[in-house]
Amino acid sequence: MMSANVAEVMVEVLLEAGAKRCYGVVGDTINHLTDAIRRSDMEWVHVRHEEVGGFAAGGEACMTHHLSVCAGTCGPGSLHFVNGLFESHRNGAPVVFIASQVSTADMGVGFPQDVDQQKIFEQYSVFCETLVNPEQAQRLTAIAAQKALALGGVAVIIVPGDIFTQKPDTALPWRSHVFNPRVLPSEAELEAVAERINKGKKVAIYAGFGCHNAREQVLAVAKKLNAPVAWTSRAKDFIEYDNPYGVGMTGVFGLEGGFHALTKCDTLLLLGCSFAWTQFYPEEATIIQVDIDPGKIGLRHPIELGVVGSVRDTCATLVDKLEAKPDTAWLDKCRHLYQDALDKACQHSDKDTLIHPQELTYALDQMAAKDAVFTADGGSPMVWMLRHIFSHEHRRTLGSLLHGTMANAYPQALGIAKAYPQRQVIAMCGDGGLSMLLGDLLTLVQENIPVKIIVFNNASLGFVELEQKVEGLLSAFTDLVNPDFGAMAQTLGMWGRKIEYKHELEQGLRELLAQDGPALLDVKVNPVELVMPPKIEAGQVAGTTLYSAKAVLSGRMDEVVKLVKNNFLSP
């Protein structure tokens, strides 16, 4: 690389680190970078909006665990990436973002499009530095890639436009490295954990994302203890399937089995989880936490004992120190509650004009491939995905669980489909989320990316409307006037169809999934569906009652009638 310029050096280092694609919009200060990509083995994915590029790179990196790249022009171009990259970083996606800057001669003097990007991106990144000398190119790029992969997150390299064309005089062979360390608590700490667990009569396990490479070890502990295993939303893919100890999730997205296991146990083992809502933890129980990040210990709820170690290595060592608990009564009760809640949660109606989003999701679950990848927009589509799309060994799901953004589903699916062109990639979109970033449907068409989009069309910002009702407020500013998304998809050059009646649903889904290229199915779903948590707080009941009273007094009685009929009276 002695004769290569900075742009070429950076591309070569990123390729060696495992990157295959770079997402972005070409222009001005990155033209020399994109030209270097054009002449390399890296693929450039030309999106219409940079936010989509950030989501797509993160979606690809989350699913593959390999490095992904995106690049932005100075000023507005790089700023457009912010939300997509913040989402990707919070997901732990290994992404390198090359944020170009105005030329070095124009920095700091108020030149058009000059933005201090370091102050913006250092908030949510594992690495954020400015490359100001060509001699730094190989070294900083290698460090950025290594930190993104090792720490899990976005690494940012800010590069003034004129630096890309400069050539280093010398180049040491810097390269990134990948690690897989064994991390264990001390022997004394392991003995203390075992002692507390052995004293417990009703032990429950709460598995989080830190169990992503520890399924076998977690289930071995559950088997030894006959302990119910609940999981966080991000642990669903690798804990839910073929799990004889599984009792589901808790929290707003969960059902009664997981809620009961966590709140009624006397000993709770938190494994690599950082569930944020304290009201769903047990009021009286011995809580033990295992996490590879010491900053997560005791962060969400007071605990009695915390140890630092990987879940995989800690459970593998701990299981031999545990006393077997042969009694299955506690496990059996939690499992029964879970199965009963599952049976009740998937609503079906006998009305041809009423499609519950749950039955749409259940039908999709039955028809989709066993190795399909699902994404879902923040809000109710994410709830239906987490509850009614059931994992298999090779199925994957991705939602905005830590950042809580809208409009993430089909942009993330775009990147995933680029990485897995032979797999079904299905985006469960809200009508509000889809309409935020409509422009990149053209990217799906232009690049012929076979994402399958299902629009949960309730003509409203449904989750926001529910929040307002629970707080006793009249719903306001949540209505959406939507086009026929199916017809719009056809206009853009992709397969599209609209479904308004239940008898059309099965055939519509079959047609969608059978398409070779990108496709969109617009489904009119119940606009007043309630997302029912496993525990109804008194304040929620009071709030919804207050909303009903306000609605009646404001002449909006029809809203209350629909709410009751479609959620409680319909078969």
C-alpha positions, 0 to 999 in steps of 0.5 A, a space after each residue: 500500500 506504499 503507493 496508495 492514497 488514503 482512500 485506497 488504504 482505508 478501503 483495503 484495511 476495511 476489506 481485510 477486517 471483513 467488510 463487504 459493503 459500504 452504504 451511503 450517498 455519493 458526493 463532493 468530499 467522498 468522491 475519491 473514497 467512492 472511486 476507491 471503492 469502485 475499483 475494489 472488491 467492496 460493494 457500494 450500496 447507493 441509498 436515497 437517504 443517509 439515515 437508511 444507510 445507517 440502519 442498513 449497515 447496522 442491520 447487516 452487522 447485527 445479523 452477520 456479526 461482521 463489519 459493515 461500513 457506511 460513508 457520508 459527505 461533509 455537513 448535512 450528508 453525515 448528519 443525516 446518518 445520525 439516527 440510523 447510526 445511533 440505533 446501530 450503536 445501541 444494538 452493538 452492531 460493528 459498523 465503521 462510519 467514514 464521516 468526511 469533512 470540508 478540506 483542512 484549509 476550510 475547517 474552523 472558519 465557518 465554511 459552508 457545510 462545516 460541522 464539528 462532527 466529533 461532538 456529535 458522534 462521540 456520544 454514541 460510538 466506541 471510537 471517534 477520531 479525526 484523521 488529519 495526516 495521511 500517515 494515520 490512515 492505516 493505523 486509525 482505520 485498523 483501530 476503528 475496525 478492531 474496536 467496532 468488532 471487539 466492543 460492539 458498536 459504531 466506530 467513526 473516522 472523520 476525514 477532511 476531503 483533501 486528505 483522501 487523495 494524499 499518499 502516506 510516505 511510510 506505512 507500518 502494517 497495521 491491521 485489526 484483530 478479533 478476540 474471543 476471550 474466556 472471562 470468568 468470576 473468581 472461584 470465591 465468587 462462583 462459590 458465593 453464587 452457587 451457595 445463594 442459588 442452592 438455598 432457593 426454592 423457586 429459582 428463575 432465570 432471566 436471560 438477556 442478550 449476553 446469552 447470545 453464544 451461551 444457549 447450551 450453557 444456560 439450558 444446562 443450568 435450567 435443567 439442573 435447577 428445573 428453573 423457568 427461563 424468561 428472556 428479554 426481547 433481544 434474547 428471543 432468537 437464541 433462547 426461545 426455540 426448543 426450550 422445555 424451560 421457556 416461559 416467555 418475556 415480561 414487561 409490556 411486550 411479555 405475557 403471563 408466564 415470564 411475568 409470573 416467573 420473575 415476580 414470584 420467584 425467591 431467587 432470580 439469576 440475571 444472565 447477561 440482561 439489562 432489562 430497564 423497567 424496575 416495576 417488573 422485577 421481584 419485590 422480595 427475592 435474592 437477585 444474582 447478576 452475571 455480566 461481562 460488563 461491570 457497568 451493567 451490574 446493579 444498573 437496573 435494580 438493586 441486587 444482592 450479588 453481582 459477578 463479572 464474567 461471560 455468561 457462556 463461561 460462567 454457566 459452564 463452570 457454575 453448573 457443576 457447583 449447583 445442587 439438583 432440584 428435582 421438584 418440577 411444580 414451580 416450573 410446571 406452573 410457570 409453563 402452564 401460565 405461559 402456554 395459556 397466555 399464548 393461546 389467549 393472546 392471538 386474537 381472531 375475529 369472525 368478521 371479514 372486515 376486521 383483521 387483528 394484527 395478531 392474526 396477521 402476524 400469526 399467519 405470517 409466522 406459519 407461512 414464512 421460511 424457518 430461516 426467515 429474518 424479520 424486522 419490525 418498526 418501533 411500536 405495535 409491529 414490534 410487539 406483534 413480532 416479539 409475541 407471535 413470530 416464533 423463533 427456530 434455530 435459524 430464524 432471526 428478529 430485529 427491532 428497535 428495542 434500545 433506541 426506540 425509533 420509528 422507520 427502522 424495519 425496512 431499512 434494516 431489512 435492506 442491509 440484511 437482504 444484501 448480506 443474505 440474498 437467498 433468505 426471506 427477509 421480511 419487514 413488519 412496518 407501521 404505516 407511520 414508520 414506512 411513510 417516514 422513509 418512503 424514498 428508499 423503496 426506490 433503492 429496493 427497486 434499483 438494487 433489486 433487493 428482495 425485501 418483503 414488506 408488510 404494512 400494518 395499516 391502522 391509519 394512525 400512530 397506534 402506539 402513541 395513541 395507546 400511550 395517550 389513552 393510558 394517561 387519560 388523554 384524548 388521542 390527538 395528532 395521531 391520525 394518518 391519511 395514507 395512500 394505497 401503499 400497494 398501488 404506490 409500490 406498483 408505481 415505484 416498480 415493485 410488486 404491491 397489493 392492498 388487503 382489506 378483508 380477512 378472506 384475502 389475507 392468506 392468498 395475499 401473504 402467499 403471493 407476497 412471499 412468492 415474489 422474486 424481487 422486492 414486494 409490499 403488502 398493505 394490510 388494513 388492521 384493527 385501528 383500535 387494537 390494545 397492546 395488553 401487558 401481563 400486568 395491568 396497573 391500577 393507573 392504566 385502568 384509571 387512565 383508560 377509564 378517564 379517556 373513555 369519559 373524556 371521549 364521551 363528553 367530547 362527542 367521541 362516543 364511537 371511539 369508546 364503542 370501537 375500543 370495547 367491541 374490537 378488543 373485548 366483545 369480538 369473537 
